[in-house]
Amino acid sequence: MPDPFSDDVSSDMGRLVAEPVAGDNALAMSVGELAFKLKRMVEGEFGHVRLRGEISGWKRVASGHCYMSLKDDQAVIDGVIWKGNASSLAFVPQDGIEVIATGKLTTYPGRSKYQIVIERMELAGAGALMALLEKLKAKLSGEGLFDRARKQPLPFMPRVIGVVTSGTGAVIRDILHRLEDRCPTHVIVWPVKVQGEGSAAEIAAAVGGFDAIVPGGPVPRPDLVIVARGGGSVEDLWSFNEEVVVRAVAACTIPIISAVGHETDTTLCDFAADLRAPTPTAAAEIAVPVLADLRLTIDSHRNRTERCARRHVERGRERVDALARLLPKRDQLLGPQRQRADDFGQRLDRGLERRLTMARGSLDRSGAALRPATLDRKLEAKRAQLDATWRLVQSLNPDTILERGYARVTVRPGGETLASAKSAQAAGALTLHFRDGVVEVVTDAGLERPAAKTYAAPKAKPAPDAAARQPTLL
């Protein structure tokens, strides 16, 4: 064996430049060539494999592809699910869940790693399924989706009921028959797939569709929704454990009854609903009361009301009769009043007679006082008083003194009587009133104003003598 620390340049370990070696016919290959040879070899040898392992590092990237690792207590292998296969998974993978992955092995030359391209992935038995269920239940419960405070009360008698179930199964027939027997109600059925690929999305869409109906629109908005399915295995009922269904049920503003499976079957939809029914038929019984029982109850209440009303009237009549027996007789009540009325009547007659007698005496006295002599004296006194008043009026008449040679001076126009020479001099145009007529004169102030030249005497009082009405200068 050659010494690796030898100074012999002919040593193989010490050569600086690669040279052919005698007996070695292997050609040098590139790293890429080796990687792709390994890829073809692995894919040819392991074209179809089924691996059982626990999911670790699960993630879905923006492109839609999913990456993870499958591990057990001895080894770890990377796995990838392309976007097309990832959308058809029957459950949402989570870390810690044991699965069986079906696909083919390949290598990733960029990292010199081998991996499995998963085409189908299933839970590894009921235990893994229940583990996934418990993890999802704990997650949603931690968000408060199952809290009792979120539960809504069911309407006593819903006018419209929406049913989310298969349109061709026995469940919808059982629900309709039970509702018809108990209390006929308007039912709207939203048919969906209740198991298999895409069923969870249809169920969630149906619940959200009922909740989106606007009140008063062409389609009546349900007062109650029933989500129902017949019995089956855990795998058959798994759509009602999907997160999208649970969230849709919890977010619905319409009260929901979950009736999935039989009495022993439990799904996460039951926890999110406002009420769980053991069977679809029981859900119909819970949804509406028995119409016959309601009518019987109403009749019973009506009969009780009538009996109470009659009894109240009878007891009132008995009390009135008892009180009537205690009251005094009519004559006893009205006797004193009648006597008082008779007494007042007699007193009224006597009073009228006395009043008439007094009035007649007063009339006689007044008549005796109306003698002719007395009346003549009173008349003469009133006549003398009237004459004195007239003489006073005549003495106060300003035109009376005109008979004694006086004149009354008034301003023209207007007719205001003047009492001083100063006011007469300032007036300009004057009228002198005498016993037998008037004379119009003009003062010095009147000659200076043109208005005095155009004055015309009123036509209503013509002068008796034209010569007397000629203006005179004072």
Buried (B, 14 or more C-beta within 10 A) or exposed (E): EEEEEEEEEEEEEBEEEEEEEEEEEEEEEEEEEEBEEBBEEBBEEBEEEEBEBBBBEBEBEEEEBBBBBBBEEEEEBBBBBBEEBBEEBBBBBEEEBBBBBBBBBBBEBEEEEBBBBBBBBBBBEEEBBEBBBEBBBEEBBEEEBBEEEEBBEBBEEBEBBBBBBBEEBEBBEBBBEBBEEBBEBEBBBBBBBBBEEEBBBBBBBBBBBBBEBEEEEEEBBBBBBBBBBBBBEBBBBBBBBBBBBBBBBBBBEBBBBBBBBEEEBBBBBBBBBBBBBBBBBBBBBBBBBEBEEBEEEEEEEEEEEEEEEEEEEEEEEEEEEEEEEEEEEEEEEEEEEEEEEEEEEEEEEEEEEEEEEEEEEEEEEEEEEEEEEEEEEEEEEEEEEEEEEEEEEEEEEEEEEBEEEEEBBBBBEEEEEBEEEEEBBEBBBBBBBBEEEBBBBBBEBBEEEEEBEEBEBEEEEEBEEEEBBEBEEE
